[in-house]
Amino acid sequence: MATDTHSIFTAKTVNDILYHLKTVSNLQVIGGATYIGDLPEKALTVRNVPELKIIDKHERYTDFGPAVTLNSIAHIGKTYVPSVLYEAICQTANHSIRNMATIGGNIMAHDPRLSLVAPLIALGTTLRFKTLKNSEIIPLSKFTSIPEDSVLTSIRVPTEDWNVAIFRRLGSSRMISDNSASFCFLAMTEKNILIDLRICFSGPFIFQSQELETKYLGTRLPLSKSTIEDFLSIAEKDFDEYVRDKENAAMLKRQFLNLVASSLHELT
Ligand SMILES: Cc1cc2nc3c(=O)[nH]c(=O)nc-3n(C[C@H](O)[C@H](O)[C@H](O)COP(=O)(O)OP(=O)(O)OC[C@H]3O[C@@H](n4cnc5c(N)ncnc54)[C@H](O)[C@@H]3O)c2cc1C
């Protein structure tokens, strides 16, 4: 369909998308267009590609097509979606925006202030990209740009059971602004021993600390007062090193440490 200044391309299959990307210059793939606001001059919508709208549930993970809308995920319910992702989706925008907004758009916007980024990273999400000949899997935590000549075909979200799973949003509710951020804390325990821990803060930047996530594995719960103090001082040191030259560093650090402290209390 062509308008005066805009062309909107549609595709029915992943191969159609690859063909358009190869033959049309400056073509931008879009989902529900709720993030971009203004349509680009040449846009290709993936919302009519059946294979990109599939939700495929397995025992240990669920594969979401990038064109799956946030409401479709919310509708399958908390039982089948990790609780932190479910909460993040329910707190995103409003019902009518969520009917158009896609999970792929939330990720491919490359905006760490968006609400699903922290939970998806903490859960260990991976992205599958396809070219005409190959496919490549990239962990979301390492994703920087779409590999050449490829299309995002699936978003794999592990669905392990976490004993403590916390999602918190900061900043204005149900919209994205300069002060938007989210936080995710996941802890797995076995016989009162901490066996896995994931922490992700995502706002103006994404912050994770490998030291924090691994140093206390094997520790018996409840955590002692001195372990919590020690944990928080490592969190402060790592965050300080990371945000040193960033704007609003002091406020972001305060927010992060408060969230970590309250999460640790849930754990004990
Ligand atoms: C009133 C309002 C409130 C909002 N509140 C929130 C909120 O609380 N939290 C939040 O996170 N977001 C919010 N948003 C932003 C937006 O709705 C979501 O981030 C949504 O998930 C974006 O998905 P989309 O499909 O609309 O993306 P689009 O706008 O279509 O695309 C976003 C970007 O991703 C790229 N892209 C999209 N799909 C693909 C694909 N399949 N392959 C490659 N690239 C792709 C596009 O090129 C573009 O760069 C809000 C928006 C509005 C209008």
The ligand as an ORCA input file, in Angstrom:
! r2SCAN-3c Opt
* xyz 0 1
  C       0.782      5.292     25.532
  C       1.958      4.341     25.472
  C       2.407      3.791     26.641
  C       3.510      2.907     26.619
  N       3.933      2.366     27.785
  C       4.965      1.500     27.764
  C       5.399      0.874     28.965
  O       4.827      1.095     30.045
  N       6.448      0.017     28.899
  C       7.079     -0.275     27.724
  O       8.006     -1.074     27.714
  N       6.688      0.299     26.570
  C       5.657      1.164     26.553
  N       5.258      1.746     25.389
  C       6.043      1.497     24.163
  C       5.560      0.293     23.305
  O       4.174      0.173     23.331
  C       6.160     -1.044     23.724
  O       7.532     -0.925     24.005
  C       5.955     -2.137     22.641
  O       6.318     -3.409     23.145
  C       6.696     -1.891     21.342
  O       6.278     -2.885     20.421
  P       5.794     -2.533     18.937
  O       5.461     -3.802     18.281
  O       4.749     -1.478     18.926
  O       7.173     -1.935     18.381
  P       7.334     -0.973     17.116
  O       7.004      0.424     17.506
  O       6.648     -1.549     15.938
  O       8.908     -1.117     16.884
  C       9.840     -0.708     17.852
  C      11.250     -0.904     17.253
  O      11.516     -2.277     17.087
  C      11.754     -2.597     15.716
  N      11.029     -3.858     15.487
  C       9.761     -4.157     15.852
  N       9.473     -5.420     15.565
  C      10.569     -5.947     14.996
  C      10.890     -7.215     14.458
  N      10.019     -8.248     14.492
  N      12.117     -7.418     13.941
  C      13.011     -6.385     13.918
  N      12.772     -5.174     14.415
  C      11.568     -4.949     14.927
  C      11.211     -1.419     14.917
  O      11.925     -1.233     13.718
  C      11.428     -0.270     15.890
  O      12.760      0.183     15.809
  C       4.155      2.603     25.375
  C       3.656      3.171     24.184
  C       2.583      4.023     24.231
  C       2.092      4.620     22.953
*
